[in-house]
Amino acid sequence: MTIDKNQKKMEIGISTFLEATGGPASHAERLRNAVEEMVLADQVGLDVYGIGEHHRPDYAGSSPAVALAAAAATTKHIRLSSAVTVLSSDDPVRVYQDFATLDGLSNGRAEIMAGRGSFIESFPLFGYSLDDYDALFEEKLELLLAIRDSEKVSWRGGHRPAFDNLGIYPRAVQNPLPVWIASGGNPESAVRAGVLGLPIAFAIIGGLPERFAPLVDLYQRAAIKAGHDPRKLQIATHSHGFVGDTTDQAADLFFPSTQAQMNKIGRERGWPAYDRSAFDAARTLRGALYVGDPEFVAEKIVLLRKNLGVTRFFLHLNVGTMPHREMLHAIELLGTKVAPIVHKELARTEAQA
């Protein structure tokens, strides 16, 4: 893939689902730790911190906007995003209000990453049928964008009560409030984001990241055909990983919790057992695990930019539960070591392109 010299600067940040061991005490501790992580990420110059919505005992992130708001007043620069908001089982009015509130508290640093979610617990929890999985997302995304674009909205749809010419407040500081489409690799999602001219985030948690190039191409072609400026398109990826002082140390620290969480989910979904050989294969240069020392993780991010043209990279640090001190050290290394290497190398190579 050829990188446009005018392409948006590469952003680097953190994503998390607020993994916890389960129970009130661990959930509360994980939430408090997340605030400390956001403050540190801001201090070391990272660009974004995203919290994904889940409704399971092993995650504390059922309300990303509330958790993000806890750090809004104590951070200055970092963008605060959901990663993702399960829009299909939520109310777009409340989603907009929650993130417009966050936008006000942070003075214009909030973002919504809208997706259908890889887990399904929220559907029965909020009274929705999985039979309407696709229709719910399409309709609710349409309403969310209408609310974003207009103070007063009239709405008729099949999955939410109608309303006429009602104002929705507070309004976001940013105009428009950023809305991303999050996708695990669905071609229809790539086309939808392109047609709408919305930024897209791909979750790449297995296989070779370069295999997403056709989806990036599909997204860009759909956007251009719909009349959107390709230079303004934004592409993010979200991948598991961990940064340590040495590559061996990072791998040894990250493997146990990753194995435990992957096997827990794997038993639910019928996946084969996750072992060290699978882990080590995925953390090679072309693999989907970004685990290593700062130089190696930076090299992988630069390769990702070359292959997919991404403008933002989310490192999902805590797959399973990790000691808080190790999380903070990884965040520090990502901001003070990895990001400067990436930016320096991209400045050099893209100036020559």
N, C-alpha and C positions, 0 to 999 in steps of 0.2 A: 504494500500500500504506500502511495506517495503522500508525504506530509506537506500540507500547504504551509508556506512560510508565515502566513498571516493567521494560522490556526491559534485558537485560544490557548493560553498558557496552561501547562499541565498542573492540575490541582491534586494534592495528596491528602488523604484523611483517614479517619477511623470509622468502621461500622461495627455495631454490636447488637446482639439480641438480649443483652443483659442476662447472660447465662447465670444460673444459680443452682444450688443443690436442692432447692425446694423448701417450702415452709416459710412462715412469716419472718423469722429472724434472718434467714439467708436472703430473702427477697429484699428486705429493708437494707441490709448491708450492701447488697449489690447496687441498689439505687444510690446510696450515699457514695459508694466508690465511683460510680459513673460521673457524679458531679465533680469529684476530684480529678478524674480523667479528662473531662472537658476543659477544666481550668488549665491543666498542664498542657493539653494539646494546643490551646490558645497561646499559651506562653512560649511554646517552642516553635510556633509559626505554622502549624498545620492549618489546612484550609477548611476542613469540614469534619463534623462529627455526626454520625447518623445512628439512630436507634430504630430497630425493627419491631413491629407489632406482633406479638404472639400471645396466645391464651393457654399456656401449658404450665405445669408445675415446675418445669426445669428452666423457665425464663421469667424474668421480672418486668419485661417490657410491654405490658398490655396497653400502656397509655404513653406513647412516645412524646407527645406535645407537652405533657405535664413534666416528665423527666427532663426534657430539654429546657423547659422554662426555668427549672431550678438553677441552671447555670447561666441563664441569659444576662442577669445583672452583674455577674462576676467575670464575664468574658468580654472581650472587646472586638475581636476581629473574626473569629472562627464562625463559619456558617453552621446552622443547626437544622438538621434534616431528619425526617423519618426515613427508615430504610428496611421495610416499607410500611405505609399505611394500607391496611387491608380494606380498600375502598368498597369492595363488593358487599361487605357485611356492615358497613358504617353508614352514617347519614352525611351526605356531602355538605349540608348546611353546617353541622357541628364540626366537621373536619375543617372547613374554611374558617369558621369562627375560632377554633382552637389555634390554628396556625397563624391567623391574623393577629390574635392575641400575643402569641410567641413573637411574631414579627415586630409588634409594638414594643414589647419588653426588651427585645434585642436590638432595636433601632434598625430593622431592615435586614436581618440575617437568617430568617426562617425559610425553609423549603419543604415542600411536600413531595414525597416519592410514592406514587400511587401504584398499587399492584393487586393481584388477586390472591397472593399468598401461597406458600408451598404447603402449609398446614390448613386443615379444614375446621378446627375447633370453633372458630368464630361464627361459622354459619348456623349451627343449631343453637349456639349460645344467644344469638341475637335474632333468631326466628326466621332464618332464610333457608331455602332449599338448594342443595347442590345441583338440582336439575336446572336451576337458573344461573349457574356459575358464570357463563359468558355474558348473558343478557344483563345481569346485575352490574357487572363491571362497566360495560359499554354505556348503559343508561346513566349510571352514577358519575362516571367520568364526564359525560356531557353536561350534567347538572353542575358539577364542581367547576368546570370551566366557565359556564354561564355566570355563576356566582362570582367567580374571580374577575370576570370582565365587566360586570355591571352591578351597581349598588342595589338596584331594585330588579327583581326577577319574577317572572310568571312561569309556572312549571306544570306540565301534565306528563305523567309517565305511568308505567305499569307496576312499579315496585316501591312507590313512595306517595303519600297523600299529595294532592295537587295544592297549589297556592297561587294567588294572583297579585302581582305588583307589590310584593313585600320587600322591604329593605332588610339587608343582612349585615350585621355589625358585630364587632368593629371592622373597619376596613384596614387592609394591610398597608404598611408603610411602602413596601415595594409595589410598583404598578407596571407589570402584573406580578403577583406573588408567584415565584417559580413552582411549577408542577412538572415533575419528571414521571416518565413511565418506567416501571421496573419490570424486568422480564427474566425468566430463567432460560430463555432461548427459543421462545415461541415466535415463528415468522409473522404471524398475524399481529403480535404486539409490536414488532419492529415496523411493520407497515403502518399500523395505527399511529404510532408516535411520529413517523415521518410525515404522514398526511396532515397531522395536526401541527407539525412544526415544533413538537415538544422534545426536550432532551430525553435521552434514554439511558437506563442503567441495566447492564447485563450481569446476572449472578453467574460467575464462572467458578464452580467448586469441584470440577472434575474434568478429566480429559486434557486436551491441549487448548489453551486459550486462542491460538491462531485459527482454530476451527470455527470461531465466531465471525471470522472475516466475511463470509457470505451474508450473515445477518446484518452486519454493519453496512455492507453494500446495499442490501435490500432497503434498509432504513434510509440511507442517503438518496437512493434513487426515488423512493416514494416521496421524500421531502422535496426534491428538485422538481418532480412531476407536478406536485401540488403548488409550486411557485415559491417555495421558501429558499432563502439564501443559504447555500451549503456552508458558507464560512461562519454562520452563526449557530450551526448545529453543535450540540454537546453530547458526548458519549462517555459514559462512566462504566467501570467494571467494579465488581465486588468479589473479592477472593479471600479465602482463609490464609492466615499466615502469622508469623511471629518474628521479631527481630531480637537477636541476642548479640553479645560481645563477640562470639565466635559462631560459626555455622553449626558445629557439633553441639555446642551448648544450647543453641536455639532449638535444634531438633529434639534433643533429649528432654528439654523442658516442655515443649509443645505437644509431643506425641501422646503421653498418657491421657490427658484430658480430651484430646482430639479422638483417640481411639474409643474412649468410653462413650462419648457423645455420638460418634458415627455408628457405633454398634447398637446403641439404644434406638436410634432412629432406624437403623438398618433392620432390626428385628421387627419393627412396625411395618416396614415396607418390603420386606423380603430380599434385602440386599445380602450379598455374601459378607462374611466376617472381614472386618477391617484390621489389617495387621501392619507390622513395621515395614514389610516389603512394599506394600501398597503406598504407605506414607512416604517412604524414601523415593519411590518412583515418581510421585507427584511433586516432590520438591526439587527435581532436576531443573535445569535452566528453562526448558520448554513446558514444564508441568504447571499445574494450577495452584500449587501450594507455594506461597511466598515466605519461605522459612529460611533464615540464614543470618549471616552477619550483614552489616549495613551495605557493604560493597556488593554482595551477591544479590540482596533484595533490590537494590538500586538497578543492577544490571537487568534483572527480570522485568522491572517496571519500564525501563528504556526499551527493551525488546517488545513489550506489550504495546507501547506507543507506536513503534515501528510497524508492528503487524496489524493493529486495529485502529490506529489513529485516535486513541482515547484522549479525552481532555481532563478526565478525573479518574483517580484510582482510590478505591476504598480498601484498606487492609482490615479484614475481619479478624481481630486479634484473639478473642476468647471463645474458641470452639470448645464447649464444655466449660469447666471452671478452671481458672488459673489464679495463682496467688496474686494478690493485688500489687505487691511490690514489684513483681515481675512484669505485670501489665504496665505499670507506670514507667519502668525502665525501657520497655519496648516502645512506648509512646515517645519518650525522650529521644531514643535513638532514631526513630522514624522522622522526627522533626528536625533534629540537629545534625544528623549524619546522612540518612537516606535521601531526604528531600533535596539538600544542597547538591549531592552527587548527581541526582537525576536532572535537576535544573541546569547544572553546568554542562553535563553531557548533551542534553537536548539542545541547549544554546549553541554548542559547538557543531553538532551534526546537522541540525536543521538550518543553520546559517549557510552550510555548504550545499544544501539540497537544491 
